[in-house]
Amino acid sequence: MSIPTTALTVVLTAEFTIFGILKLTAAKQMRDRAAHVGMSVMTYRLIGALEVVGAAGLVIGTVWSPVGLAAGIGLVLLMVGAITTHLRVHDKLVEAVPAIMTLVLAISYVALVLTVDR
């Protein structure tokens, strides 16, 4: 695994683990966010579970790259969904920037796994 892939694995794993756990535990800021976008807390918890599983997949991908690739693709899809949700509720661009940046990082991870780390 290359240094850039390892760095992205660390950053993405940390981010998705933290925010996934916040969603799973229904932290107040996540309950507020769910209400803002018109989702139930249970739906947000499901998204949180997918984020934690995706983060675990990235870690497993350090020793078995197909799992990391699958996890990376799943996280890309989650971020596409997040950005779509921001657009649907007419959030300002500044509110969508974290999801956009995370999407760029996740796409970069997938691209590295497919090219450099083969």
NORZIVEN-V741987 format. One line per field, one symbol per residue. psi: psi as a letter, one per 20 degrees, with the letter a starting at -180 (. if undefined). Layout:
psi=???
This chain:
psi=prghggghggghggghgghghhghjlqghhggggghjkqqhgghhgggghggggghhgghihinhhgggggggghghghghgggggghjkqqghhigghghhgggggggggghhfgk.
